[in-house]
Amino acid sequence: MTGLTVGYAGMTHLGLNSAVAGAERGFDIVCFDPDVRVIEDLNRGDLPVVEPDLPELFTKNRARLTFSAEASSLAACDVVYVAPDVPTDDRGGSDLSGLTSLIDSAAGQLRADAVLVILSQVPPGFTRGHVRPALTLYYQVETLIFGRAIERALHPERTIVGCADPAEPLPESYRRFLEAFGCPALPVRYESAELCKISINCCLVASISVANTLAELCEGIGAVWSEIVPALKLDRRIGPHAYLAPGLGIAGGNLERDLSTVLRLAEQIGSDSSVPRAWIHNSRYRKDWVLRTLHETVLRVTQDPLVAVLGLAYKENTHSTKNSPSFALIESLPPCRLQVFDPVVPTDSAPHPYPIGVATAQAVCEGADVLAIMTPWPEFRDLDPGEIAKSMTGRTVVDPYAILDGASCRAAGLSYHTLGVTDA
């Protein structure tokens, strides 16, 4: 026992994974959400999100986790995080009303010596706008990644803390909680912390745009992007952990939101925004790579094709379909027959009039004219190209993330297409 009780308000992806990580570090955790049904599900052990290791750690630490739909439960806490996921619209705009409501609910219950921490991602200026008398308020930059949320929550590289005055020491209770995670804490002013998260994501978007642009050049001139990446990562100015995998544009909602915020702020202060606008244009163009490939290889020459799609989630190890490349593809295929499989996303969520669901990844190939692997789920790597070839009517496999071995696919008689490599 640590002697501290920590609260989390908002039991969506961010709040739940962060709360379970806090329990794993030995703290008693109070989990509040005003939605009674969410709390009832959690008390039964029904988790609303899919994440590796989350069910196991939830069960392991169940005795340290208290779930309540009453805001008064937060009165027992030394530190309270307000941590709901902030929904975004199709243009990357944030709806902060739910977050504001939870801040008000939590602030009204805190003891005089307790600390309130905003963990949800917010635009610069938001935290300072919620400063009020007798409230000790901080903003902490969240760095969770869908599909790696528990890992990131348990083992952060650093903690960036937005403060009213960065020169002032952190309250003892908050400091003790952060120290349990064994990483440096970087106190900065509120606005710097809020912009820091956006800055991190802009660097990621820049890397994605570089990888996508140069991978397409590889496809046209006979180079292989995967041969170039190791040389880049050995350059100290780029580094071994650089995000250089080509993909189908940016997805998930968070990166789009941050680019939208940068454009809005640039317009407000009269700053140049041509670079982030170019990133957005590059993302939209690259998202259509699979559709262009399907048209060139199958759709324009095959009557009434059956298209098999593996994966609906926007990335592996998550249930989220926000801005999913798979959904973007399917929305462009209403005249085609569609056969789909995803390990966690239900078939009827696919934006198609008559999607055909199947029970296994292998079954989706049956009778298909073309197979598109749209989500890099690890289990798809176990598919046998020989069995795929036997099941399909056509020969075309479009595998942007190189889940399958290209040489094995070609040896099985399949026409294999992936990002960053000349079709062969």
ZINORNOR-V232985 format. One record per pair of residues at least 4 apart in sequence whose ideal C-beta (glycine too) atoms are under 6 Angstrom apart, sorted by the first residue. I is the first residue (numbers start at 1). GAP is how many residues later the second one is. Records with the same first field share a line. If there is no record, write none. Layout:
I = GAP / GAP
This chain:
2 = 24 / 25
4 = 23 / 74 / 169
5 = 23 / 71 / 72 / 73
6 = 16 / 21 / 23 / 73 / 171
7 = 23 / 67 / 70 / 73
8 = 7 / 11 / 23 / 73 / 75
9 = 23 / 73 / 93 / 97
10 = 5 / 73 / 74 / 92
11 = 4 / 5 / 20 / 22 / 27
12 = 72 / 73
13 = 36 / 72
14 = 69 / 71 / 128
15 = 68
17 = 132 / 133 / 136
18 = 65 / 135
19 = 10 / 12
20 = 37 / 38
21 = 132 / 133
22 = 5 / 7
23 = 6 / 38 / 41 / 42
24 = 33 / 37
25 = 155
28 = 36
29 = 35 / 36
30 = 36 / 43 / 47
31 = 36
32 = 36 / 41 / 42
33 = 5 / 6
36 = 33
39 = 28 / 30
41 = 5
42 = 25
43 = 24
50 = 268 / 269 / 294
51 = 98 / 99
52 = 265
53 = 4 / 97
54 = 4 / 96
57 = 4
68 = 5
71 = 34 / 38
72 = 37
74 = 6 / 32 / 35
75 = 34
78 = 36 / 95
79 = 36 / 94 / 95 / 98
80 = 26 / 36
81 = 36 / 38
82 = 20 / 21 / 24 / 36
83 = 36 / 37
84 = 14 / 15 / 18 / 36
86 = 8 / 13 / 34
87 = 8
88 = 4 / 6 / 165 / 169
89 = 4
92 = 164 / 165 / 168
94 = 163
96 = 4
99 = 21
103 = 4 / 27
107 = 9 / 28
110 = 4
115 = 21 / 56 / 59
116 = 21
117 = 21 / 23
118 = 9 / 21
119 = 21 / 23
121 = 76
122 = 4 / 72
123 = 138
124 = 67 / 70 / 71
125 = 4
127 = 12 / 35 / 63
128 = 62
131 = 6
138 = 23
139 = 23 / 51 / 54
140 = 21
141 = 19 / 52 / 55 / 56
143 = 9
144 = 5 / 8
145 = 7
146 = 172 / 174
147 = 168 / 169 / 170 / 171
148 = 4
156 = 25 / 27
158 = 25 / 26 / 28
159 = 19 / 26
160 = 26 / 33 / 36
161 = 24 / 26
162 = 28 / 31
163 = 24
166 = 21 / 22 / 23
170 = 4 / 5
178 = 7
188 = 4 / 5
195 = 4
198 = 60 / 63
201 = 54 / 57
204 = 39
205 = 45 / 50 / 74
207 = 35 / 36
209 = 70 / 73
211 = 4 / 33 / 35
212 = 34 / 74
215 = 10 / 31 / 204 / 205
217 = 4
218 = 5 / 7 / 202
219 = 203
222 = 200
224 = 197
225 = 21 / 195
229 = 15
232 = 6 / 12
233 = 7 / 9
238 = 4
246 = 173 / 174
248 = 38 / 39 / 77 / 152
249 = 34 / 37 / 38
250 = 5 / 33
251 = 63 / 72 / 74
252 = 62 / 70
253 = 69 / 70
259 = 17 / 21
262 = 14
263 = 10 / 13
266 = 5 / 7
273 = 4
287 = 38 / 41
288 = 4
290 = 39 / 82 / 108
291 = 38 / 41
293 = 105 / 124
294 = 4 / 5
295 = 4 / 5
297 = 99
298 = 4 / 7 / 71 / 72 / 98
302 = 67
305 = 31 / 64
306 = 31 / 61 / 62 / 63
307 = 26 / 29 / 31 / 63
308 = 31 / 56 / 57 / 60 / 63
309 = 31 / 63 / 65
310 = 31 / 51 / 54 / 63 / 70
311 = 15 / 31 / 63 / 64 / 66
312 = 9 / 14 / 30 / 33 / 38
313 = 5 / 8 / 32 / 62
314 = 6 / 7 / 8 / 10
316 = 59 / 60 / 61
319 = 25
321 = 6
325 = 49
326 = 48
327 = 24
330 = 20 / 21 / 22
331 = 20
334 = 19
338 = 14 / 17
339 = 17 / 25
340 = 7 / 10 / 15
341 = 17 / 20 / 23
343 = 34
345 = 4
347 = 8 / 10
350 = 5
358 = 5 / 6
359 = 4
361 = 19 / 22
365 = 6 / 23 / 26 / 27
366 = 25
367 = 26
368 = 24
369 = 24 / 25
370 = 24 / 26
371 = 26
372 = 26
373 = 26 / 30
376 = 25 / 27
380 = 23
381 = 22
385 = 19 / 23 / 24 / 27
386 = 26
389 = 23 / 24 / 25
395 = 19 / 20
396 = 19
397 = 12 / 17 / 19
398 = 19
399 = 4 / 5 / 19
400 = 19
402 = 16
404 = 5
406 = 10
409 = 5 / 7
410 = 6
417 = 6
